Amino acid sequence: VQLQASGGGPVQAGESLNLTCAASGRTLIISSMGWFRQAPGKERQFVAAIKWGGKWSVGSTYYEDSMRGRFTISRDNAKNTVYLQMNSLRSEDTAVYYCAASQRGYKEIAYFTSASVYNYWGQGTQVTVSS
């Protein structure tokens, strides 16, 4: 599975961005996809996840608490693409955003908050929010 993230860039605080992650290759093995971010000098942080395929709760979503209500993750399986709509951006949202795909068959979407359960990673897209 290959992942290509795009859509990042410089914005002003309060503005919006829509990140895109296009998956290719053996996409039928993907069970969930997620977005993570990493700011300079900080550890990689979970942002959001969505059930992609498999038997359980396809389409269900999960968010980091601080981003719930501002960020929305969605998917278009026909296009093998997952999106992250980010609204009301803040300077603390500045980071490199990574998309990831997991083969794990966990039933609950909440298990997909850990980077360790993801098998494939995209290259990252930089988001810079100026106040």
VOFINU-710009 format. One line per field, with one value per atom (N, C-alpha, C, CB): residue number from 1; x, y, z; atom name. Coordinates in Angstrom, 1 decimal. Glycine has a CB too. Example, Ala and Ser with C-alpha at 12.3 -4.5 7.8 and 13.67 -1.06 7.14 Angstrom:
num = (1 1 1 1 2 2 2 2)
X = (13.2 12.3 13.2 11.3 12.8 13.7 12.9 14.1)
Y = (-5.7 -4.5 -3.3 -4.5 -2.2 -1.1 0.0 -0.6)
Z = (7.8 7.8 7.8 9.0 7.1 7.1 7.9 5.7)
atome = (N CA C CB N CA C CB)
***
This chain:
num = (1 1 1 1 2 2 2 2 3 3 3 3 4 4 4 4 5 5 5 5 6 6 6 6 7 7 7 7 8 8 8 8 9 9 9 9 10 10 10 10 11 11 11 11 12 12 12 12 13 13 13 13 14 14 14 14 15 15 15 15 16 16 16 16 17 17 17 17 18 18 18 18 19 19 19 19 20 20 20 20 21 21 21 21 22 22 22 22 23 23 23 23 24 24 24 24 25 25 25 25 26 26 26 26 27 27 27 27 28 28 28 28 29 29 29 29 30 30 30 30 31 31 31 31 32 32 32 32 33 33 33 33 34 34 34 34 35 35 35 35 36 36 36 36 37 37 37 37 38 38 38 38 39 39 39 39 40 40 40 40 41 41 41 41 42 42 42 42 43 43 43 43 44 44 44 44 45 45 45 45 46 46 46 46 47 47 47 47 48 48 48 48 49 49 49 49 50 50 50 50 51 51 51 51 52 52 52 52 53 53 53 53 54 54 54 54 55 55 55 55 56 56 56 56 57 57 57 57 58 58 58 58 59 59 59 59 60 60 60 60 61 61 61 61 62 62 62 62 63 63 63 63 64 64 64 64 65 65 65 65 66 66 66 66 67 67 67 67 68 68 68 68 69 69 69 69 70 70 70 70 71 71 71 71 72 72 72 72 73 73 73 73 74 74 74 74 75 75 75 75 76 76 76 76 77 77 77 77 78 78 78 78 79 79 79 79 80 80 80 80 81 81 81 81 82 82 82 82 83 83 83 83 84 84 84 84 85 85 85 85 86 86 86 86 87 87 87 87 88 88 88 88 89 89 89 89 90 90 90 90 91 91 91 91 92 92 92 92 93 93 93 93 94 94 94 94 95 95 95 95 96 96 96 96 97 97 97 97 98 98 98 98 99 99 99 99 100 100 100 100 101 101 101 101 102 102 102 102 103 103 103 103 104 104 104 104 105 105 105 105 106 106 106 106 107 107 107 107 108 108 108 108 109 109 109 109 110 110 110 110 111 111 111 111 112 112 112 112 113 113 113 113 114 114 114 114 115 115 115 115 116 116 116 116 117 117 117 117 118 118 118 118 119 119 119 119 120 120 120 120 121 121 121 121 122 122 122 122 123 123 123 123 124 124 124 124 125 125 125 125 126 126 126 126 127 127 127 127 128 128 128 128 129 129 129 129 130 130 130 130 131 131 131 131)
X = (0.9 0.0 0.9 -1.0 0.6 1.3 0.3 2.0 0.8 -0.1 0.6 -0.3 -0.2 0.3 -0.6 0.2 0.0 -0.7 -0.5 -0.3 -1.5 -1.4 -2.4 -1.6 -2.3 -3.2 -2.7 -4.4 -1.5 -1.0 -0.6 0.1 -0.2 0.3 0.2 -0.5 0.6 0.5 -0.9 1.6 -1.4 -2.7 -2.7 -3.9 -3.7 -3.8 -4.7 -4.5 -4.5 -5.4 -6.9 -5.0 -7.7 -9.1 -9.5 -9.5 -8.5 -8.8 -8.9 -7.8 -9.2 -9.4 -8.5 -10.9 -8.3 -7.5 -8.2 -6.0 -8.1 -8.6 -7.5 -9.8 -7.0 -5.9 -6.5 -5.1 -5.7 -6.1 -5.0 -6.4 -5.5 -4.5 -5.1 -4.4 -4.3 -4.7 -3.9 -4.4 -4.7 -4.1 -4.0 -4.9 -3.0 -2.9 -2.2 -2.0 -2.3 -1.7 -2.8 -0.6 -2.5 -3.4 -4.3 -2.6 -5.2 -6.1 -7.1 -6.7 -7.4 -8.4 -8.0 -8.7 -6.8 -6.3 -6.4 -4.9 -6.8 -6.8 -8.1 -6.8 -8.0 -9.1 -9.5 -8.9 -8.5 -8.7 -7.6 -8.7 -7.9 -6.9 -7.0 -7.2 -5.8 -5.7 -4.9 -5.2 -5.0 -4.1 -3.4 -5.0 -2.1 -1.3 -0.6 -0.3 0.0 0.8 2.0 -0.1 3.0 4.2 4.7 5.3 4.8 5.3 6.8 4.6 7.6 9.0 9.3 9.7 10.1 10.5 9.5 10.8 8.4 7.4 7.2 6.1 6.5 6.2 5.0 5.9 5.0 3.9 2.6 4.1 1.5 0.3 -0.9 0.0 -1.7 -2.9 -3.9 -3.7 -4.5 -5.5 -6.9 -5.0 -7.0 -8.3 -8.1 -9.2 -9.1 -9.1 -10.5 -8.6 -10.6 -11.8 -11.7 -12.2 -12.8 -12.9 -13.0 -14.0 -12.2 -12.1 -12.8 -10.7 -12.6 -13.1 -13.2 -12.3 -13.5 -13.6 -15.0 -12.7 -15.2 -16.5 -17.1 -16.4 -16.3 -16.8 -16.9 -16.0 -18.1 -18.4 -17.7 -18.0 -17.8 -17.1 -17.7 -17.4 -16.8 -17.2 -17.2 -18.5 -17.0 -17.0 -15.7 -17.1 -15.8 -14.6 -14.3 -15.0 -13.1 -12.6 -11.6 -11.9 -11.7 -10.9 -10.1 -11.7 -9.0 -8.3 -9.2 -6.9 -9.3 -10.3 -10.2 -10.2 -8.9 -8.7 -9.1 -7.3 -9.3 -9.6 -11.1 -8.7 -11.7 -13.1 -14.0 -13.7 -14.8 -15.6 -14.9 -15.8 -13.6 -12.9 -12.5 -11.7 -12.1 -11.6 -12.6 -10.2 -12.7 -13.6 -12.8 -14.8 -12.8 -12.2 -13.3 -11.4 -13.1 -14.0 -13.3 -15.0 -14.1 -13.4 -14.3 -13.2 -13.6 -14.3 -13.6 -14.2 -14.2 -13.6 -13.5 -14.4 -14.4 -14.3 -13.1 -15.6 -12.6 -11.4 -10.2 -11.6 -10.4 -9.3 -8.7 -8.2 -9.5 -9.0 -9.6 -9.3 -8.8 -9.4 -9.0 -8.8 -9.9 -9.8 -9.7 -10.9 -9.1 -9.1 -9.5 -7.8 -10.7 -11.1 -10.8 -12.7 -10.0 -9.6 -10.1 -8.0 -10.9 -11.5 -11.0 -13.0 -11.1 -10.7 -9.3 -11.7 -8.4 -7.1 -6.4 -6.2 -5.5 -4.8 -3.3 -5.2 -2.5 -1.1 -0.5 -0.4 -1.2 -0.7 -1.0 -1.3 -1.8 -2.0 -0.9 -3.3 0.1 1.2 2.0 2.1 2.2 2.9 3.0 2.1 3.7 3.6 2.5 5.0 1.6 0.5 0.7 -0.9 0.6 0.8 -0.5 1.9 -0.7 -1.8 -1.2 -2.6 -2.0 -1.5 -2.6 -1.0 -2.3 -3.2 -2.9 -3.3 -3.9 -3.7 -4.4 -4.2 -3.8 -4.4 -5.1 -3.3 -4.9 -5.3 -6.9 -4.9 -7.3 -8.8 -9.5 -9.0 -9.1 -9.7 -11.2 -9.0 -12.1 -13.5 -13.7 -14.3 -13.1 -13.4 -12.4 -13.3 -13.0 -12.1 -11.2 -13.0 -11.5 -10.7 -9.3 -11.4 -9.1 -7.8 -6.9 -8.0 -7.4 -6.6 -6.0 -7.4 -5.9 -5.3 -3.8 -5.9 -3.3 -1.9 -1.1 -1.6 0.0 0.7 1.2 1.9 1.4 2.0 1.0 2.3 -0.2 -1.1 -1.2 -2.5 -0.5 -0.5 0.7 -0.5 0.4 1.4 2.0 0.8 1.3 1.8 1.6 1.0 2.6 2.6 2.9 3.7 2.2 2.5 3.7 1.3 4.1 5.3 5.1 5.8 3.9 3.6 3.4 4.7 2.6 2.3 2.3 0.9 3.1 3.3 2.1 4.6 1.6 0.6 1.2 -0.7 1.2 1.7 0.6 3.0 0.3 -0.8 -0.2 -1.8 -0.4 0.2 -0.9 0.8 -0.5 -1.5 -1.5 -1.3)
Y = (-1.2 0.0 1.2 0.0 2.2 3.5 4.6 3.7 5.5 6.7 8.0 6.6 8.8 10.1 11.2 10.3 12.0 13.1 14.4 13.2 15.2 16.5 17.5 16.5 18.8 19.8 20.7 19.1 20.5 21.4 22.7 20.7 23.6 24.9 25.9 25.4 27.2 28.2 28.9 29.3 29.0 29.7 30.6 28.7 31.5 32.3 31.6 33.7 32.0 31.4 31.7 32.0 30.7 30.8 30.3 32.3 30.1 29.6 28.1 30.1 27.6 26.1 25.5 25.8 24.2 23.4 22.1 23.3 21.5 20.1 19.3 20.1 18.4 17.5 16.2 17.0 15.7 14.5 13.5 14.9 12.2 11.1 10.1 10.5 9.9 8.9 7.6 9.5 6.5 5.2 4.5 4.4 3.7 2.9 1.6 3.6 0.6 -0.7 -1.6 -0.6 -2.4 -3.4 -2.8 -4.5 -1.9 -1.1 -2.0 0.0 -3.2 -4.1 -4.6 -5.2 -4.5 -5.0 -4.0 -5.5 -2.8 -1.7 -1.8 -0.3 -1.8 -1.8 -0.4 -2.8 0.4 1.7 2.7 1.7 3.9 4.9 6.0 5.5 6.7 7.7 8.9 7.1 9.9 11.1 11.3 12.4 11.6 12.0 13.3 10.8 13.9 15.1 15.1 16.4 15.8 16.0 17.4 15.0 18.1 19.5 19.4 20.3 20.4 20.4 20.1 21.7 19.2 18.9 18.1 20.1 17.7 17.0 15.6 17.8 14.7 13.4 13.4 12.5 12.3 12.2 12.1 11.0 12.8 12.9 12.4 14.3 11.6 11.1 12.3 10.0 12.3 13.4 12.8 14.1 11.8 11.3 9.9 12.2 9.1 7.8 7.5 6.7 6.6 6.2 4.8 7.1 4.0 2.6 2.6 1.9 1.9 1.9 0.7 2.0 -0.5 -1.7 -2.8 -2.2 -4.0 -5.1 -5.3 -4.8 -6.0 -6.4 -5.4 -7.7 -4.6 -3.8 -2.3 -4.0 -1.8 -0.4 0.5 0.1 0.0 0.8 2.2 0.1 3.2 4.6 5.2 4.7 4.5 5.1 5.9 4.0 6.9 7.8 8.0 9.2 8.5 8.8 10.0 7.5 10.9 12.1 12.3 13.3 12.9 13.4 14.5 14.0 14.5 15.4 16.8 15.3 17.3 18.8 19.1 19.1 18.1 18.4 18.1 17.6 17.4 17.0 18.3 16.1 18.4 19.6 20.6 20.3 20.6 21.4 20.7 22.1 19.4 18.6 17.5 17.9 17.1 16.1 15.2 16.7 13.9 12.9 12.2 11.8 12.0 11.3 10.5 12.4 9.6 8.7 8.7 7.4 8.3 8.0 6.7 9.2 5.6 4.3 4.2 3.2 4.7 4.6 5.2 5.2 6.3 7.0 6.6 8.5 5.6 5.2 6.4 4.4 7.3 8.6 8.8 9.7 9.4 9.8 11.3 9.0 12.1 13.5 13.9 14.2 15.1 15.7 17.1 15.5 17.5 18.9 19.5 19.0 20.6 21.3 22.7 21.2 23.0 24.4 25.1 24.3 26.4 27.2 26.9 27.0 26.9 26.5 27.4 26.4 26.9 27.7 27.5 27.2 28.4 28.3 27.0 29.5 26.4 25.2 24.0 24.9 24.2 23.1 23.0 23.4 23.9 23.8 22.5 25.0 21.8 20.5 19.9 19.5 18.8 17.9 16.9 17.2 16.8 15.9 14.6 16.6 13.5 12.2 11.4 11.4 10.7 9.8 8.4 9.9 7.5 6.1 5.1 6.0 3.9 2.8 1.6 2.5 1.0 -0.2 -1.4 0.1 -2.6 -3.9 -4.5 -4.8 -4.0 -4.6 -4.8 -3.9 -5.9 -6.2 -5.8 -7.6 -4.8 -4.5 -4.0 -3.4 -4.4 -4.1 -2.6 -4.9 -2.1 -0.7 0.3 -0.7 1.3 2.4 3.0 3.4 3.0 3.6 3.0 3.5 1.7 1.1 1.7 -0.4 2.5 3.0 4.4 3.1 4.7 6.0 5.9 6.5 4.7 4.4 4.3 3.2 5.0 4.9 3.4 5.8 2.7 1.3 0.3 0.8 0.7 -0.3 -0.1 -0.2 1.0 1.3 0.7 2.8 0.1 -0.6 0.3 -1.8 1.3 2.0 3.5 1.7 4.3 5.7 6.5 6.1 7.7 8.6 9.5 9.4 10.4 11.1 12.4 11.5 12.8 14.0 15.2 14.2 16.1 17.4 18.5 17.4 19.5 20.6 21.5 21.4 21.8 22.8 23.8 22.1 25.1 26.2 27.2 26.8 27.4 28.4 29.6 27.7 30.8 32.0 32.7 32.9 33.3 34.0 35.5 33.8)
Z = (0.0 0.0 0.0 1.2 -0.9 -0.9 -0.6 -2.3 0.2 0.6 0.2 2.1 -0.4 -0.8 -0.2 -2.4 0.7 1.4 0.7 2.9 0.6 0.0 0.6 -1.5 0.3 0.7 1.8 1.2 2.3 3.3 2.8 4.1 3.7 3.2 4.3 2.0 4.0 5.0 5.0 4.7 6.2 6.4 7.6 6.5 7.7 8.8 9.9 8.4 11.1 12.2 11.9 13.6 12.1 11.8 10.5 12.0 9.6 8.3 8.3 7.3 7.1 6.9 5.9 6.6 6.0 5.0 4.9 5.4 3.7 3.5 3.0 2.5 3.9 3.5 2.8 4.7 1.9 1.1 1.2 -0.4 1.3 1.3 0.3 2.8 -0.7 -1.8 -1.5 -3.2 -1.5 -1.3 -2.6 -0.2 -2.8 -4.0 -3.6 -5.1 -4.6 -4.3 -3.7 -3.3 -2.7 -2.2 -1.1 -1.5 -1.6 -0.7 -0.1 -1.4 -0.6 -0.1 1.3 -1.0 1.6 2.9 4.0 2.8 3.7 4.7 5.5 4.0 6.8 7.7 8.2 8.9 8.5 9.0 8.5 10.5 8.4 8.1 9.1 6.7 9.3 10.3 9.9 11.6 10.6 10.4 11.8 10.0 11.6 12.8 12.4 13.1 13.4 13.1 14.1 13.3 13.6 14.4 14.3 14.0 15.4 15.4 15.8 16.5 15.4 15.7 17.2 15.3 17.5 18.8 19.7 19.5 19.0 19.7 19.1 19.7 19.9 19.4 18.5 20.6 17.7 16.8 17.5 15.8 17.1 17.8 17.0 18.3 17.6 16.9 16.6 17.7 15.4 15.1 14.9 13.8 14.0 13.7 13.0 12.9 13.1 12.4 11.9 13.3 10.9 10.3 9.8 9.1 10.1 9.7 8.1 10.4 7.5 6.0 5.4 5.5 6.0 5.4 6.5 4.2 6.1 7.0 7.5 8.2 8.6 9.1 10.0 9.7 10.7 11.8 11.5 13.0 11.7 11.8 10.7 13.2 9.5 8.4 8.4 7.1 8.4 8.3 9.7 7.8 10.8 12.1 12.2 13.2 13.1 13.2 14.7 12.6 14.9 16.2 16.1 16.9 17.1 17.1 18.4 16.8 18.3 19.5 20.1 19.2 21.4 22.1 21.6 23.6 21.6 21.3 19.8 21.5 19.0 17.6 17.2 16.7 18.1 17.9 17.8 19.0 16.7 16.5 15.5 17.8 15.4 14.4 13.2 15.1 13.4 12.3 12.0 12.7 10.7 10.2 9.3 9.6 9.6 8.7 7.9 9.6 6.7 5.8 4.8 5.1 4.1 3.1 1.9 3.8 0.8 -0.5 -1.0 -1.5 -0.7 -1.0 -2.5 -0.4 -3.3 -4.7 -5.3 -5.4 -4.6 -5.0 -4.2 -4.9 -3.3 -2.4 -1.7 -3.1 -1.2 -0.6 0.7 -1.6 1.6 2.9 3.0 4.1 3.7 3.8 5.3 3.1 5.5 6.8 6.6 7.6 6.9 6.8 8.2 6.5 8.1 9.3 9.3 9.5 10.3 10.4 11.6 10.4 11.6 12.8 13.2 13.9 12.3 12.6 13.6 11.3 14.4 15.4 15.2 16.8 15.7 15.6 16.1 16.3 17.1 17.7 16.8 19.0 15.7 14.8 13.7 14.0 13.8 12.9 13.1 13.1 12.1 12.2 10.8 13.2 10.7 9.5 9.8 9.2 8.8 9.0 8.1 8.6 8.7 8.1 8.0 8.8 6.9 6.9 7.0 5.6 7.5 7.8 7.5 9.2 7.2 6.9 7.8 5.4 8.3 9.1 8.5 10.5 8.7 8.3 9.5 7.7 10.7 11.9 11.9 13.1 12.4 12.3 13.6 12.0 14.3 15.6 15.3 16.3 16.2 16.0 16.3 16.9 17.4 17.9 17.3 19.4 16.8 16.1 17.1 15.5 18.4 19.4 19.5 20.7 19.0 19.0 18.1 18.7 17.1 16.1 16.4 14.8 17.7 18.0 18.2 19.3 18.2 18.4 17.1 19.3 16.9 15.7 15.5 15.7 16.5 16.4 15.7 17.8 15.5 14.9 13.4 15.5 12.9 11.5 10.8 11.3 9.6 8.8 7.7 8.2 7.3 6.1 6.4 4.8 5.9 6.2 4.9 7.3 4.8 3.7 4.1 3.4 3.2 3.4 4.2 2.0 4.5 5.3 4.4 6.2 5.0 4.3 5.4 3.5 5.1 6.1 6.2 5.8 7.4 7.7 8.6 8.3 8.2 9.0 9.2 8.3 10.4 10.8 11.5 11.7 10.9 11.4 12.2 10.3 13.3 14.2 13.9 15.6)
atome = (N CA C CB N CA C CB N CA C CB N CA C CB N CA C CB N CA C CB N CA C CB N CA C CB N CA C CB N CA C CB N CA C CB N CA C CB N CA C CB N CA C CB N CA C CB N CA C CB N CA C CB N CA C CB N CA C CB N CA C CB N CA C CB N CA C CB N CA C CB N CA C CB N CA C CB N CA C CB N CA C CB N CA C CB N CA C CB N CA C CB N CA C CB N CA C CB N CA C CB N CA C CB N CA C CB N CA C CB N CA C CB N CA C CB N CA C CB N CA C CB N CA C CB N CA C CB N CA C CB N CA C CB N CA C CB N CA C CB N CA C CB N CA C CB N CA C CB N CA C CB N CA C CB N CA C CB N CA C CB N CA C CB N CA C CB N CA C CB N CA C CB N CA C CB N CA C CB N CA C CB N CA C CB N CA C CB N CA C CB N CA C CB N CA C CB N CA C CB N CA C CB N CA C CB N CA C CB N CA C CB N CA C CB N CA C CB N CA C CB N CA C CB N CA C CB N CA C CB N CA C CB N CA C CB N CA C CB N CA C CB N CA C CB N CA C CB N CA C CB N CA C CB N CA C CB N CA C CB N CA C CB N CA C CB N CA C CB N CA C CB N CA C CB N CA C CB N CA C CB N CA C CB N CA C CB N CA C CB N CA C CB N CA C CB N CA C CB N CA C CB N CA C CB N CA C CB N CA C CB N CA C CB N CA C CB N CA C CB N CA C CB N CA C CB N CA C CB N CA C CB N CA C CB N CA C CB N CA C CB N CA C CB N CA C CB N CA C CB N CA C CB N CA C CB N CA C CB N CA C CB N CA C CB N CA C CB N CA C CB N CA C CB N CA C CB N CA C CB N CA C CB N CA C CB N CA C CB N CA C CB N CA C CB)
***
